[in-house]
């Protein structure tokens, strides 16, 4: 059954007449975030019944919810087919951010990632990605101002649905979230990065690098064997040139693996001349054989980058007491 939640206004106009009904439906779905046709109270009852018979609406329900001492809220959402995905809402001085999932599981196989050990089940539709935003807003009773596509799954491995989600969530007649308030994270799918650069978007590209050389990255991120660091950084530079957006380089520090001053110097050499910012992440320990670097090692790594003229900050850890890493809550729930 075709989903109304996946349709842009011009596509809804092809399904509904008169045209203003399409505008009403789009606003109900993507401005107000309703989970059911029955909630579209300004539509005639007969039209609502017809829509419910012909179309579906993407929705997700709260299977579990955890609230950390710092206010970070983690949701395990149940989808229509009983699959589960995770979203995390984080509160900052500049607004409220949600980290959403784009796939059930992931096929990238990164060794230190909680989701990476789960395997891949299926892609989410654009409407299902958006439904996480709307369900969180309903549950929390507040709006979302920033979006990060860094939950379960690789967004660029689900390229078409991810792109459609971006069109939906930024539409002026929907949530109208600024593209500059959206970050899309990738482990390094080079052809898709190059394609994304042509889409006319202004979202921030966040690249999960996590290693300064190919040998090390090969060992922890299998995607590097297909698209090594030189190709990845070249694609990032191309994206930055086409969009005038700074690249965010994500680097999770793993004790004894990638966190020495020598690694920092090597990383600085790789990033010289690139419009970027390094986001150092005190890694979450997810039971896959890797430990987080000590605070001292994290600070030493950051200072080494700064001495080599590479902008870097240490990400503030939120939600440590609620299994903040995406995949952890789904792992624990489904193992039961």
One Martini backbone bead per residue (centre of mass of N, CA, C, O) as a GRO file, in nm:
protein
  336
    1UNK     BB    1   0.095   0.037   0.024
    2UNK     BB    2   0.076   0.356  -0.017
    3UNK     BB    3   0.243   0.642   0.116
    4UNK     BB    4   0.177   0.961   0.226
    5UNK     BB    5   0.454   1.022   0.381
    6UNK     BB    6   0.634   1.016   0.095
    7UNK     BB    7   0.492   1.273  -0.010
    8UNK     BB    8   0.489   1.534  -0.200
    9UNK     BB    9   0.285   1.782  -0.292
   10UNK     BB   10   0.283   1.711  -0.604
   11UNK     BB   11   0.200   1.410  -0.547
   12UNK     BB   12  -0.066   1.465  -0.396
   13UNK     BB   13  -0.206   1.617  -0.637
   14UNK     BB   14  -0.229   1.345  -0.806
   15UNK     BB   15  -0.440   1.215  -0.578
   16UNK     BB   16  -0.579   1.503  -0.518
   17UNK     BB   17  -0.909   1.655  -0.509
   18UNK     BB   18  -0.844   1.931  -0.466
   19UNK     BB   19  -0.540   2.081  -0.415
   20UNK     BB   20  -0.594   2.170  -0.113
   21UNK     BB   21  -0.597   1.883   0.004
   22UNK     BB   22  -0.296   1.828  -0.025
   23UNK     BB   23  -0.205   2.055   0.163
   24UNK     BB   24  -0.348   1.948   0.414
   25UNK     BB   25  -0.213   1.672   0.434
   26UNK     BB   26   0.079   1.767   0.451
   27UNK     BB   27   0.043   1.933   0.712
   28UNK     BB   28  -0.048   1.705   0.892
   29UNK     BB   29   0.209   1.525   0.851
   30UNK     BB   30   0.467   1.768   0.848
   31UNK     BB   31   0.366   1.981   1.071
   32UNK     BB   32   0.192   1.798   1.290
   33UNK     BB   33   0.243   1.480   1.293
   34UNK     BB   34   0.033   1.275   1.231
   35UNK     BB   35  -0.065   0.916   1.262
   36UNK     BB   36  -0.361   0.982   1.129
   37UNK     BB   37  -0.638   1.039   0.940
   38UNK     BB   38  -0.835   1.095   1.182
   39UNK     BB   39  -0.671   1.373   1.257
   40UNK     BB   40  -0.800   1.514   0.992
   41UNK     BB   41  -1.052   1.731   1.076
   42UNK     BB   42  -1.079   1.908   0.786
   43UNK     BB   43  -1.183   1.649   0.668
   44UNK     BB   44  -1.386   1.462   0.526
   45UNK     BB   45  -1.503   1.160   0.615
   46UNK     BB   46  -1.494   1.030   0.332
   47UNK     BB   47  -1.195   1.098   0.273
   48UNK     BB   48  -1.071   0.953   0.512
   49UNK     BB   49  -1.174   0.673   0.433
   50UNK     BB   50  -1.036   0.662   0.156
   51UNK     BB   51  -0.744   0.699   0.251
   52UNK     BB   52  -0.737   0.452   0.448
   53UNK     BB   53  -0.787   0.243   0.211
   54UNK     BB   54  -0.538   0.338   0.002
   55UNK     BB   55  -0.351   0.432   0.246
   56UNK     BB   56  -0.067   0.499   0.427
   57UNK     BB   57   0.102   0.565   0.749
   58UNK     BB   58   0.375   0.655   0.896
   59UNK     BB   59   0.467   0.486   1.202
   60UNK     BB   60   0.554   0.507   1.559
   61UNK     BB   61   0.618   0.340   1.858
   62UNK     BB   62   0.676   0.314   2.200
   63UNK     BB   63   0.867   0.065   2.349
   64UNK     BB   64   1.101   0.254   2.467
   65UNK     BB   65   1.224   0.462   2.751
   66UNK     BB   66   1.502   0.688   2.818
   67UNK     BB   67   1.632   0.888   3.096
   68UNK     BB   68   1.869   1.099   3.167
   69UNK     BB   69   2.025   1.310   3.388
   70UNK     BB   70   2.066   1.528   3.132
   71UNK     BB   71   1.785   1.467   2.944
   72UNK     BB   72   1.836   1.246   2.772
   73UNK     BB   73   1.645   1.077   2.508
   74UNK     BB   74   1.552   0.736   2.454
   75UNK     BB   75   1.429   0.556   2.170
   76UNK     BB   76   1.220   0.273   2.106
   77UNK     BB   77   1.091   0.192   1.798
   78UNK     BB   78   0.794   0.071   1.657
   79UNK     BB   79   0.700  -0.083   1.379
   80UNK     BB   80   0.466  -0.226   1.170
   81UNK     BB   81   0.672  -0.504   1.162
   82UNK     BB   82   0.825  -0.514   1.456
   83UNK     BB   83   1.044  -0.336   1.427
   84UNK     BB   84   1.353  -0.166   1.540
   85UNK     BB   85   1.439   0.170   1.647
   86UNK     BB   86   1.656   0.450   1.710
   87UNK     BB   87   1.636   0.747   1.924
   88UNK     BB   88   1.786   1.076   2.005
   89UNK     BB   89   1.744   1.329   2.253
   90UNK     BB   90   1.902   1.654   2.261
   91UNK     BB   91   2.003   1.916   2.485
   92UNK     BB   92   2.064   2.256   2.410
   93UNK     BB   93   2.113   2.590   2.397
   94UNK     BB   94   2.040   2.594   2.070
   95UNK     BB   95   1.860   2.325   2.119
   96UNK     BB   96   1.687   2.044   1.968
   97UNK     BB   97   1.806   1.713   1.912
   98UNK     BB   98   1.791   1.450   1.660
   99UNK     BB   99   1.865   1.105   1.632
  100UNK     BB  100   1.835   0.912   1.342
  101UNK     BB  101   1.717   0.647   1.159
  102UNK     BB  102   1.759   0.455   0.827
  103UNK     BB  103   1.785   0.160   0.951
  104UNK     BB  104   1.762  -0.184   0.999
  105UNK     BB  105   2.043  -0.179   1.078
  106UNK     BB  106   2.362  -0.292   0.914
  107UNK     BB  107   2.620  -0.344   0.642
  108UNK     BB  108   2.915  -0.222   0.730
  109UNK     BB  109   3.072  -0.354   0.995
  110UNK     BB  110   3.168  -0.199   1.230
  111UNK     BB  111   3.354  -0.308   1.506
  112UNK     BB  112   3.252  -0.067   1.733
  113UNK     BB  113   2.947  -0.117   1.665
  114UNK     BB  114   2.637  -0.201   1.771
  115UNK     BB  115   2.495  -0.227   1.489
  116UNK     BB  116   2.719  -0.390   1.327
  117UNK     BB  117   2.629  -0.676   1.482
  118UNK     BB  118   2.319  -0.712   1.350
  119UNK     BB  119   2.281  -0.643   1.079
  120UNK     BB  120   2.053  -0.659   0.802
  121UNK     BB  121   1.709  -0.586   0.716
  122UNK     BB  122   1.619  -0.269   0.641
  123UNK     BB  123   1.481  -0.005   0.505
  124UNK     BB  124   1.374   0.309   0.535
  125UNK     BB  125   1.151   0.527   0.489
  126UNK     BB  126   1.093   0.853   0.476
  127UNK     BB  127   0.848   0.841   0.672
  128UNK     BB  128   0.998   0.679   0.899
  129UNK     BB  129   1.206   0.891   0.961
  130UNK     BB  130   1.004   1.118   1.028
  131UNK     BB  131   0.839   0.968   1.253
  132UNK     BB  132   1.053   1.005   1.475
  133UNK     BB  133   1.018   1.306   1.507
  134UNK     BB  134   0.709   1.313   1.569
  135UNK     BB  135   0.703   1.116   1.810
  136UNK     BB  136   0.894   1.282   1.991
  137UNK     BB  137   0.723   1.538   2.000
  138UNK     BB  138   0.475   1.412   2.128
  139UNK     BB  139   0.610   1.288   2.382
  140UNK     BB  140   0.758   1.576   2.475
  141UNK     BB  141   0.613   1.851   2.386
  142UNK     BB  142   0.829   1.933   2.151
  143UNK     BB  143   1.048   2.070   1.947
  144UNK     BB  144   1.257   2.040   1.663
  145UNK     BB  145   1.574   2.191   1.537
  146UNK     BB  146   1.760   1.930   1.503
  147UNK     BB  147   1.938   1.700   1.273
  148UNK     BB  148   2.064   1.355   1.290
  149UNK     BB  149   2.216   1.115   1.069
  150UNK     BB  150   2.330   0.874   1.330
  151UNK     BB  151   2.205   0.616   1.360
  152UNK     BB  152   2.082   0.361   1.242
  153UNK     BB  153   2.276   0.321   0.989
  154UNK     BB  154   2.333   0.413   0.639
  155UNK     BB  155   2.218   0.673   0.466
  156UNK     BB  156   2.372   0.619   0.176
  157UNK     BB  157   2.245   0.320   0.155
  158UNK     BB  158   1.960   0.505   0.161
  159UNK     BB  159   1.940   0.737  -0.050
  160UNK     BB  160   1.647   0.800  -0.153
  161UNK     BB  161   1.512   0.817   0.131
  162UNK     BB  162   1.695   1.031   0.249
  163UNK     BB  163   1.641   1.252   0.041
  164UNK     BB  164   1.336   1.265   0.085
  165UNK     BB  165   1.346   1.342   0.378
  166UNK     BB  166   1.488   1.614   0.336
  167UNK     BB  167   1.256   1.735   0.168
  168UNK     BB  168   1.035   1.708   0.384
  169UNK     BB  169   1.169   1.845   0.649
  170UNK     BB  170   1.232   2.128   0.471
  171UNK     BB  171   0.961   2.208   0.404
  172UNK     BB  172   0.773   2.497   0.424
  173UNK     BB  173   0.492   2.309   0.478
  174UNK     BB  174   0.635   2.188   0.718
  175UNK     BB  175   0.892   2.197   0.932
  176UNK     BB  176   1.120   2.387   0.816
  177UNK     BB  177   1.409   2.286   0.835
  178UNK     BB  178   1.714   2.371   0.826
  179UNK     BB  179   1.982   2.255   0.653
  180UNK     BB  180   2.193   2.375   0.866
  181UNK     BB  181   2.042   2.169   1.092
  182UNK     BB  182   2.176   1.928   0.923
  183UNK     BB  183   2.318   1.598   0.967
  184UNK     BB  184   2.521   1.373   0.768
  185UNK     BB  185   2.621   1.042   0.813
  186UNK     BB  186   2.929   0.871   0.708
  187UNK     BB  187   3.161   0.603   0.630
  188UNK     BB  188   3.223   0.621   0.292
  189UNK     BB  189   3.036   0.670   0.021
  190UNK     BB  190   3.157   0.804  -0.251
  191UNK     BB  191   2.938   0.817  -0.477
  192UNK     BB  192   2.719   0.947  -0.287
  193UNK     BB  193   2.871   1.202  -0.216
  194UNK     BB  194   2.891   1.305  -0.508
  195UNK     BB  195   2.585   1.314  -0.551
  196UNK     BB  196   2.506   1.502  -0.315
  197UNK     BB  197   2.659   1.755  -0.437
  198UNK     BB  198   2.416   1.778  -0.674
  199UNK     BB  199   2.133   1.847  -0.499
  200UNK     BB  200   2.125   2.140  -0.353
  201UNK     BB  201   2.235   2.119  -0.067
  202UNK     BB  202   2.306   2.230   0.301
  203UNK     BB  203   2.422   1.999   0.445
  204UNK     BB  204   2.602   1.835   0.677
  205UNK     BB  205   2.899   1.654   0.650
  206UNK     BB  206   2.960   1.345   0.820
  207UNK     BB  207   3.270   1.175   0.882
  208UNK     BB  208   3.359   0.849   0.959
  209UNK     BB  209   3.683   0.777   1.028
  210UNK     BB  210   3.874   0.667   1.297
  211UNK     BB  211   4.136   0.699   1.103
  212UNK     BB  212   4.470   0.783   0.953
  213UNK     BB  213   4.479   0.494   0.803
  214UNK     BB  214   4.427   0.217   0.611
  215UNK     BB  215   4.506  -0.018   0.792
  216UNK     BB  216   4.331   0.063   1.033
  217UNK     BB  217   4.060   0.107   0.886
  218UNK     BB  218   4.033  -0.178   0.771
  219UNK     BB  219   4.007  -0.319   1.063
  220UNK     BB  220   3.727  -0.136   1.151
  221UNK     BB  221   3.641  -0.053   0.833
  222UNK     BB  222   3.545  -0.218   0.555
  223UNK     BB  223   3.488   0.022   0.351
  224UNK     BB  224   3.797   0.096   0.302
  225UNK     BB  225   3.857  -0.128   0.086
  226UNK     BB  226   3.687   0.036  -0.133
  227UNK     BB  227   3.725   0.338   0.021
  228UNK     BB  228   3.975   0.505   0.069
  229UNK     BB  229   4.089   0.787   0.212
  230UNK     BB  230   4.163   0.948  -0.042
  231UNK     BB  231   3.882   0.924  -0.175
  232UNK     BB  232   3.714   1.037   0.055
  233UNK     BB  233   3.850   1.321   0.082
  234UNK     BB  234   3.795   1.406  -0.208
  235UNK     BB  235   3.485   1.399  -0.182
  236UNK     BB  236   3.470   1.606   0.049
  237UNK     BB  237   3.595   1.842  -0.103
  238UNK     BB  238   3.380   1.849  -0.321
  239UNK     BB  239   3.142   1.906  -0.135
  240UNK     BB  240   3.252   2.170  -0.017
  241UNK     BB  241   3.276   2.323  -0.287
  242UNK     BB  242   2.968   2.295  -0.376
  243UNK     BB  243   2.841   2.402  -0.072
  244UNK     BB  244   3.020   2.561   0.146
  245UNK     BB  245   3.078   2.324   0.350
  246UNK     BB  246   3.177   2.197   0.636
  247UNK     BB  247   3.348   1.932   0.749
  248UNK     BB  248   3.273   1.656   0.959
  249UNK     BB  249   3.503   1.484   1.165
  250UNK     BB  250   3.476   1.168   1.288
  251UNK     BB  251   3.635   1.060   1.614
  252UNK     BB  252   3.677   0.766   1.775
  253UNK     BB  253   3.821   0.685   2.085
  254UNK     BB  254   4.047   0.408   2.116
  255UNK     BB  255   4.206   0.217   2.320
  256UNK     BB  256   4.511   0.146   2.164
  257UNK     BB  257   4.430   0.220   1.848
  258UNK     BB  258   4.370   0.574   1.783
  259UNK     BB  259   4.505   0.768   2.053
  260UNK     BB  260   4.771   0.885   1.966
  261UNK     BB  261   4.990   1.129   1.877
  262UNK     BB  262   5.061   0.991   1.609
  263UNK     BB  263   4.772   0.981   1.506
  264UNK     BB  264   4.724   1.286   1.514
  265UNK     BB  265   4.945   1.366   1.313
  266UNK     BB  266   4.834   1.196   1.079
  267UNK     BB  267   4.560   1.334   1.063
  268UNK     BB  268   4.661   1.620   1.009
  269UNK     BB  269   4.794   1.551   0.737
  270UNK     BB  270   4.529   1.461   0.592
  271UNK     BB  271   4.371   1.760   0.657
  272UNK     BB  272   4.528   1.946   0.502
  273UNK     BB  273   4.340   2.204   0.342
  274UNK     BB  274   4.068   2.142   0.482
  275UNK     BB  275   3.726   2.202   0.528
  276UNK     BB  276   3.729   2.145   0.876
  277UNK     BB  277   3.609   1.941   1.161
  278UNK     BB  278   3.695   1.785   1.461
  279UNK     BB  279   3.511   1.520   1.622
  280UNK     BB  280   3.561   1.413   1.934
  281UNK     BB  281   3.492   1.077   2.065
  282UNK     BB  282   3.394   0.931   2.340
  283UNK     BB  283   3.361   0.619   2.352
  284UNK     BB  284   3.142   0.366   2.343
  285UNK     BB  285   3.079   0.076   2.529
  286UNK     BB  286   2.952  -0.228   2.340
  287UNK     BB  287   3.088  -0.522   2.362
  288UNK     BB  288   3.340  -0.543   2.108
  289UNK     BB  289   3.651  -0.500   2.242
  290UNK     BB  290   3.626  -0.189   2.311
  291UNK     BB  291   3.778   0.102   2.450
  292UNK     BB  292   3.791   0.388   2.605
  293UNK     BB  293   3.942   0.661   2.631
  294UNK     BB  294   4.096   0.865   2.817
  295UNK     BB  295   4.076   1.191   2.902
  296UNK     BB  296   4.379   1.241   2.856
  297UNK     BB  297   4.395   1.132   2.564
  298UNK     BB  298   4.186   1.317   2.442
  299UNK     BB  299   4.328   1.588   2.506
  300UNK     BB  300   4.596   1.524   2.366
  301UNK     BB  301   4.478   1.489   2.085
  302UNK     BB  302   4.357   1.771   2.056
  303UNK     BB  303   4.621   1.934   2.098
  304UNK     BB  304   4.771   1.819   1.856
  305UNK     BB  305   4.582   1.928   1.639
  306UNK     BB  306   4.602   2.229   1.714
  307UNK     BB  307   4.911   2.251   1.664
  308UNK     BB  308   4.832   2.162   1.346
  309UNK     BB  309   4.578   2.343   1.255
  310UNK     BB  310   4.326   2.170   1.372
  311UNK     BB  311   4.009   2.168   1.417
  312UNK     BB  312   3.898   2.087   1.760
  313UNK     BB  313   3.664   1.885   1.946
  314UNK     BB  314   3.491   1.768   2.231
  315UNK     BB  315   3.241   1.578   2.282
  316UNK     BB  316   2.971   1.585   2.462
  317UNK     BB  317   2.855   1.367   2.694
  318UNK     BB  318   2.551   1.191   2.641
  319UNK     BB  319   2.375   0.936   2.797
  320UNK     BB  320   2.556   0.730   2.963
  321UNK     BB  321   2.304   0.603   3.153
  322UNK     BB  322   2.142   0.490   2.852
  323UNK     BB  323   2.275   0.370   2.614
  324UNK     BB  324   2.358   0.584   2.372
  325UNK     BB  325   2.433   0.392   2.168
  326UNK     BB  326   2.344   0.286   1.878
  327UNK     BB  327   2.189  -0.048   1.945
  328UNK     BB  328   2.176  -0.120   2.248
  329UNK     BB  329   1.868  -0.135   2.301
  330UNK     BB  330   1.798  -0.337   2.081
  331UNK     BB  331   1.977  -0.562   2.176
  332UNK     BB  332   1.847  -0.599   2.459
  333UNK     BB  333   1.553  -0.643   2.367
  334UNK     BB  334   1.596  -0.885   2.152
  335UNK     BB  335   1.743  -1.082   2.356
  336UNK     BB  336   1.462  -1.128   2.518
   0.00000   0.00000   0.00000
